[in-house]
Amino acid sequence: MTTTSTRFQRWVLPGLAFKAAVIGGGYATGRELAEYFIPSGPQGGMLAILVAMACWSLVCALTFVLAHATRSVDYRSFFAVLLGRFAFVFELAYLVFMVLILAVFGAAAGEIFAAMLGWPKLVGTLLLMAGIGAFAAYGNDLVEALFKWVSVFLYGIYAVFVLVVLAGFGDQALATLSAPQPTTGWLQGGLTYAGYNIVGAVIVLPLVRHFLGRRDAVIAGVLSGPLAMLPGLLFFLCMLAWYPQIGAQALPSDFMLRQLDMPVFHVLFQLMIFSALLESGTAVVHAANERIAHAWRSRRGAGMGKRVRLAIASVLLVGSIFIADRVGLVALIAQGYRGLAYLFLAVYVLPLLTVGVWRLWRGPAALAVPAPTLSGDRG
């Protein structure tokens, strides 16, 4: 573990990286918000968002504390601790997750370029995948820089977007929020949304190396929920100005931007979404690269080169491009994500809340893992 980390690296960067892992194709475009929060109504949607935020903070905090205590800086090491010989079950689940989530990102990129420039959807998908492959090839330093600067761009554009929408349509949004509406399904919607996204906590485990103690892990975990969900909360509030028809839009963000009639900002916002897709996709592929890199270093005694990282990314991305082109954004989110939520609940969240908490409660003896299981450099 590093001994020169700044507070930003220890407390804030993990939350920004977690945001990068979850914001993705549906959150950034508003499609996930329309799918899981709009059906619960305005007040119910807000409650669902708060449920998701609280779940993320809790699970991230427990994950970071356990990972720091066991020096698990990649998901292979972490699940060797959590699931023992059954760690391969998570590997299989994560493979399904990677292909599906990259397909969602690719489909979203295709929709963006089709809406903005009229290009074939496959062109936008290919541009995104090329960018992900390039960033993923260069390892931790470049990926962390991407998390930092895309986050600055993203939060800035979201802030302007919220101010502009509320200035022009705030009365409609607030009137919708204050009007009595059914709130059924908000708990299920919040838990489902949190469930399939919570794997972001293990995607960002390479950042555990910055923690100096358990306090850093707890603070970083608790902050991860609000850092990841605040843009979504504000975006949802803006969506309420066009409730309920906004729920049927494939790209709610594009629909809202057309109502604003601000062409230059429209382009900036779409570029921000593309940046968020690039950030999220890179986070997913980078986690897989780091898992393989640690095993590679353990067996060969040397680091994994850029060409190998790029080759791994390329294999993942090619399969995802095919799925994105065949299925489309709305169908991927509606059909694939609920299954992922149940899958990760079974192989990650429930073991973390039982086995993980028990190991932390029992102390060092219960946290010890045989050296061959935790392979790789821990520096």
Legacy VTK file of the C-alpha trace (Angstrom):
# vtk DataFile Version 3.0
C-alpha trace
ASCII
DATASET POLYDATA
POINTS 379 float
0.000 0.000 0.000
1.169 3.512 -0.751
2.272 5.856 2.034
2.190 9.110 0.043
-1.494 9.347 -0.859
-3.349 12.653 -0.598
-6.721 12.990 1.098
-8.257 13.448 -2.334
-6.861 10.080 -3.421
-7.957 8.370 -0.204
-11.403 9.906 0.357
-12.734 11.356 -2.917
-11.079 9.523 -5.814
-12.676 6.131 -4.944
-16.127 7.769 -5.044
-15.359 9.424 -8.380
-14.137 6.095 -9.721
-17.276 4.386 -8.404
-19.339 7.080 -10.137
-17.356 6.342 -13.297
-18.250 2.657 -13.026
-21.994 3.197 -12.531
-22.938 6.315 -14.498
-22.687 4.494 -17.819
-24.965 4.492 -20.795
-28.293 4.553 -18.998
-27.622 6.901 -16.078
-25.854 9.565 -18.144
-28.557 9.557 -20.821
-31.401 9.328 -18.295
-32.567 5.982 -19.663
-31.934 4.059 -16.430
-33.672 6.783 -14.422
-36.678 6.486 -16.742
-36.688 2.699 -16.452
-36.358 2.274 -12.673
-37.489 5.540 -11.043
-40.121 7.204 -13.241
-42.604 4.264 -12.881
-42.682 4.894 -9.094
-43.916 8.456 -9.625
-42.134 11.718 -8.763
-41.992 11.248 -4.970
-41.482 7.505 -5.274
-38.637 8.045 -7.713
-36.904 10.375 -5.257
-37.288 7.773 -2.504
-35.891 5.086 -4.802
-32.859 7.272 -5.559
-32.204 7.752 -1.832
-32.500 3.990 -1.279
-29.943 3.333 -4.014
-27.605 5.991 -2.590
-27.762 4.527 0.930
-27.162 0.985 -0.369
-24.128 2.133 -2.337
-22.600 3.911 0.655
-23.085 0.895 2.929
-21.779 -1.728 0.519
-18.879 0.439 -0.683
-17.791 1.107 2.912
-17.870 -2.597 3.843
-16.125 -3.564 0.608
-13.346 -1.008 1.021
-12.782 -1.910 4.685
-12.574 -5.632 3.923
-10.353 -5.051 0.887
-7.994 -2.816 2.892
-7.832 -5.295 5.783
-6.959 -8.178 3.421
-4.832 -6.121 1.011
-7.129 -7.062 -1.875
-6.483 -4.596 -4.682
-8.271 -6.489 -7.441
-11.553 -8.371 -7.507
-9.882 -11.785 -7.818
-8.102 -11.329 -4.502
-11.210 -9.851 -2.884
-13.451 -12.764 -3.803
-10.814 -15.272 -2.787
-11.332 -13.805 0.689
-15.103 -13.551 0.454
-16.048 -16.737 -1.417
-12.968 -18.938 -1.066
-12.985 -21.792 -3.567
-16.272 -20.512 -4.992
-14.659 -17.247 -6.168
-14.975 -18.488 -9.749
-18.744 -17.909 -9.479
-18.149 -14.181 -9.303
-15.693 -14.410 -12.212
-18.472 -15.872 -14.353
-20.975 -13.263 -13.173
-18.502 -10.454 -13.845
-17.871 -11.732 -17.367
-21.614 -11.562 -18.081
-21.707 -8.094 -16.513
-18.790 -6.797 -18.597
-20.229 -7.929 -21.898
-23.705 -6.592 -21.095
-22.566 -3.275 -19.663
-20.147 -2.595 -22.515
-22.952 -3.412 -24.934
-25.153 -0.840 -23.154
-22.380 1.768 -23.388
-21.850 0.991 -27.056
-25.559 1.196 -27.808
-25.780 4.533 -25.972
-22.832 5.939 -27.940
-24.516 4.837 -31.141
-27.758 6.556 -30.137
-25.884 9.776 -29.288
-24.083 10.090 -32.624
-27.222 9.109 -34.514
-29.248 11.798 -32.709
-26.527 14.461 -32.898
-25.046 13.949 -36.374
-27.308 11.454 -38.093
-24.489 8.893 -38.328
-25.125 5.140 -38.381
-25.308 3.863 -34.803
-22.433 1.465 -35.362
-20.045 4.390 -35.976
-20.646 5.864 -32.512
-20.258 2.431 -30.957
-16.918 1.845 -32.712
-15.567 5.273 -31.681
-16.366 4.574 -28.036
-14.837 1.121 -28.073
-11.638 2.443 -29.680
-11.330 5.059 -26.927
-11.899 2.498 -24.152
-9.260 0.205 -25.612
-6.723 3.038 -25.837
-7.167 4.178 -22.210
-7.346 0.648 -20.802
-4.015 -0.217 -22.431
-2.034 2.264 -20.296
-2.870 1.132 -16.759
-3.546 2.859 -13.431
-2.076 6.346 -13.852
-3.853 7.260 -17.081
-7.116 5.674 -15.900
-7.044 7.680 -12.647
-6.392 10.884 -14.600
-9.408 10.037 -16.765
-11.605 9.578 -13.660
-10.491 12.950 -12.301
-10.832 15.161 -15.375
-13.958 13.593 -16.818
-15.540 14.038 -13.370
-14.737 17.778 -13.450
-16.265 18.065 -16.938
-19.279 15.934 -16.000
-20.176 17.737 -12.765
-19.715 21.104 -14.481
-21.994 20.272 -17.416
-24.578 18.690 -15.118
-24.587 21.824 -12.939
-25.178 24.089 -15.958
-27.834 21.716 -17.300
-29.748 21.665 -14.019
-29.609 25.460 -13.692
-30.803 26.003 -17.267
-33.629 23.457 -17.042
-34.860 24.677 -13.667
-34.664 28.307 -14.821
-36.917 27.527 -17.780
-39.011 24.613 -16.544
-38.463 24.564 -12.790
-42.033 25.504 -11.990
-43.301 22.492 -13.948
-40.814 20.149 -12.286
-41.607 21.359 -8.768
-45.358 21.295 -9.435
-45.055 17.679 -10.587
-42.957 16.775 -7.543
-45.413 18.353 -5.095
-48.580 16.936 -6.692
-49.992 13.757 -5.073
-48.943 10.719 -7.135
-48.819 6.943 -6.546
-45.485 5.835 -5.080
-45.693 2.089 -5.605
-42.567 0.081 -6.329
-40.010 2.644 -5.148
-38.239 0.262 -2.769
-37.921 -2.449 -5.402
-36.823 0.087 -8.007
-34.146 1.529 -5.734
-32.833 -1.871 -4.665
-32.814 -3.184 -8.236
-30.943 -0.146 -9.508
-28.475 -0.317 -6.625
-28.092 -4.076 -7.044
-26.785 -4.316 -10.571
-24.626 -1.207 -10.191
-23.080 -2.129 -6.836
-20.430 -4.227 -8.568
-18.792 -0.853 -9.219
-17.406 -1.107 -5.683
-15.192 -4.047 -6.660
-14.360 -2.546 -10.042
-12.537 0.308 -8.276
-10.543 -1.891 -5.858
-7.186 -0.894 -7.454
-7.662 2.429 -5.594
-7.600 0.621 -2.232
-3.821 0.901 -2.438
-4.172 4.599 -1.484
-5.799 3.908 1.922
-3.632 4.399 5.008
-6.110 2.907 7.482
-9.656 1.707 8.076
-10.862 5.290 8.565
-9.933 6.123 4.966
-11.845 3.078 3.720
-14.991 4.023 5.677
-14.934 7.683 4.605
-14.328 6.784 0.953
-17.146 4.222 1.028
-19.693 6.503 2.670
-18.890 9.317 0.226
-19.204 7.010 -2.779
-23.007 6.892 -2.628
-23.611 10.678 -2.738
-20.768 11.312 -5.227
-22.221 8.752 -7.614
-25.900 9.576 -7.173
-26.042 13.382 -6.833
-25.967 14.020 -10.609
-28.730 11.421 -11.031
-30.872 13.033 -8.337
-30.625 16.433 -10.015
-31.183 14.922 -13.458
-34.321 13.147 -12.221
-35.654 16.424 -10.810
-35.221 18.019 -14.238
-36.959 15.075 -15.932
-40.072 15.711 -13.857
-40.819 18.823 -15.953
-41.903 16.400 -18.708
-43.418 13.665 -16.562
-44.787 11.131 -17.481
-43.979 11.191 -21.235
-40.238 11.398 -20.508
-40.359 7.747 -19.410
-40.925 6.565 -22.978
-37.889 8.341 -24.467
-34.911 6.201 -25.538
-32.630 9.174 -24.805
-34.341 11.378 -22.188
-31.323 13.698 -22.186
-31.663 14.377 -25.916
-35.416 14.960 -25.544
-34.836 17.512 -22.773
-32.049 19.265 -24.643
-34.314 19.701 -27.680
-36.842 21.452 -25.457
-34.126 23.866 -24.312
-33.268 24.771 -27.936
-29.615 25.558 -27.148
-27.606 23.933 -29.989
-24.119 24.625 -28.606
-24.944 23.355 -25.133
-26.719 20.391 -26.712
-23.433 19.372 -28.337
-21.490 19.927 -25.082
-23.928 17.771 -23.143
-23.718 14.958 -25.660
-19.917 15.152 -25.495
-20.182 14.934 -21.703
-22.286 11.782 -22.020
-19.767 10.303 -24.424
-17.007 11.138 -21.926
-19.005 9.422 -19.167
-19.399 6.342 -21.367
-15.670 6.361 -22.048
-14.952 6.705 -18.318
-17.357 3.920 -17.334
-16.233 1.527 -20.029
-12.592 2.108 -19.178
-13.312 1.411 -15.496
-14.943 -1.933 -16.339
-12.186 -3.091 -18.696
-9.416 -1.775 -16.434
-10.720 -3.893 -13.543
-10.470 -7.003 -15.707
-6.978 -6.021 -16.842
-5.834 -5.501 -13.244
-7.207 -8.868 -12.179
-5.283 -10.573 -14.995
-2.186 -8.411 -14.450
-1.818 -9.541 -10.829
-2.022 -13.201 -11.817
0.398 -12.516 -14.695
2.911 -10.854 -12.324
2.639 -13.713 -9.856
3.388 -16.366 -12.456
5.923 -14.549 -14.655
7.520 -12.116 -12.230
7.002 -9.179 -14.577
4.296 -6.642 -15.325
1.754 -7.071 -18.105
2.542 -4.888 -21.124
0.347 -2.442 -22.998
-0.110 -4.806 -25.940
-1.540 -7.534 -23.734
-3.851 -5.056 -21.985
-5.057 -3.810 -25.368
-5.590 -7.363 -26.619
-7.726 -8.252 -23.580
-9.760 -5.076 -23.998
-10.230 -5.782 -27.710
-11.646 -9.261 -27.108
-14.190 -7.894 -24.621
-15.120 -4.960 -26.814
-15.648 -6.872 -30.059
-18.256 -9.141 -28.479
-19.970 -6.184 -26.875
-20.111 -4.267 -30.170
-21.992 -7.161 -31.757
-24.570 -7.272 -28.942
-25.023 -3.478 -28.933
-25.627 -3.400 -32.680
-28.131 -6.275 -32.541
-30.174 -5.487 -29.426
-30.259 -1.726 -28.758
-30.127 0.461 -25.654
-33.681 0.268 -24.308
-33.958 -3.515 -24.604
-30.552 -4.069 -23.012
-31.432 -1.975 -19.969
-34.963 -3.326 -19.577
-34.141 -7.010 -20.073
-30.583 -7.472 -18.852
-30.189 -5.344 -15.744
-32.757 -6.939 -13.461
-31.130 -10.326 -13.923
-27.747 -8.812 -13.082
-29.167 -7.297 -9.894
-30.261 -10.703 -8.594
-26.998 -12.285 -9.692
-24.809 -9.800 -7.814
-27.077 -9.928 -4.773
-26.403 -13.672 -4.565
-22.666 -13.762 -5.292
-21.535 -10.447 -3.785
-23.904 -8.503 -1.510
-25.229 -11.375 0.609
-21.749 -12.898 1.159
-20.390 -9.432 2.000
-23.125 -8.769 4.588
-22.629 -12.200 6.184
-19.192 -13.721 5.611
-17.504 -10.352 5.108
-18.962 -8.774 8.241
-18.155 -11.925 10.244
-14.521 -11.863 9.095
-14.168 -8.185 10.019
-15.787 -8.790 13.415
-13.527 -11.759 14.200
-10.399 -9.759 13.389
-6.987 -10.672 11.919
-7.272 -14.427 12.336
-10.439 -14.602 10.246
-9.003 -12.199 7.646
-5.893 -14.257 6.939
-5.790 -15.804 3.474
-3.148 -18.230 2.173
-0.487 -16.398 0.168
-1.024 -18.300 -3.129
-4.669 -17.171 -3.197
-3.805 -13.487 -2.935
-1.421 -13.347 -5.842
0.280 -10.319 -7.225
2.014 -7.179 -6.130
0.410 -5.390 -3.184
2.520 -2.278 -3.327
LINES 1 380
379 0 1 2 3 4 5 6 7 8 9 10 11 12 13 14 15 16 17 18 19 20 21 22 23 24 25 26 27 28 29 30 31 32 33 34 35 36 37 38 39 40 41 42 43 44 45 46 47 48 49 50 51 52 53 54 55 56 57 58 59 60 61 62 63 64 65 66 67 68 69 70 71 72 73 74 75 76 77 78 79 80 81 82 83 84 85 86 87 88 89 90 91 92 93 94 95 96 97 98 99 100 101 102 103 104 105 106 107 108 109 110 111 112 113 114 115 116 117 118 119 120 121 122 123 124 125 126 127 128 129 130 131 132 133 134 135 136 137 138 139 140 141 142 143 144 145 146 147 148 149 150 151 152 153 154 155 156 157 158 159 160 161 162 163 164 165 166 167 168 169 170 171 172 173 174 175 176 177 178 179 180 181 182 183 184 185 186 187 188 189 190 191 192 193 194 195 196 197 198 199 200 201 202 203 204 205 206 207 208 209 210 211 212 213 214 215 216 217 218 219 220 221 222 223 224 225 226 227 228 229 230 231 232 233 234 235 236 237 238 239 240 241 242 243 244 245 246 247 248 249 250 251 252 253 254 255 256 257 258 259 260 261 262 263 264 265 266 267 268 269 270 271 272 273 274 275 276 277 278 279 280 281 282 283 284 285 286 287 288 289 290 291 292 293 294 295 296 297 298 299 300 301 302 303 304 305 306 307 308 309 310 311 312 313 314 315 316 317 318 319 320 321 322 323 324 325 326 327 328 329 330 331 332 333 334 335 336 337 338 339 340 341 342 343 344 345 346 347 348 349 350 351 352 353 354 355 356 357 358 359 360 361 362 363 364 365 366 367 368 369 370 371 372 373 374 375 376 377 378
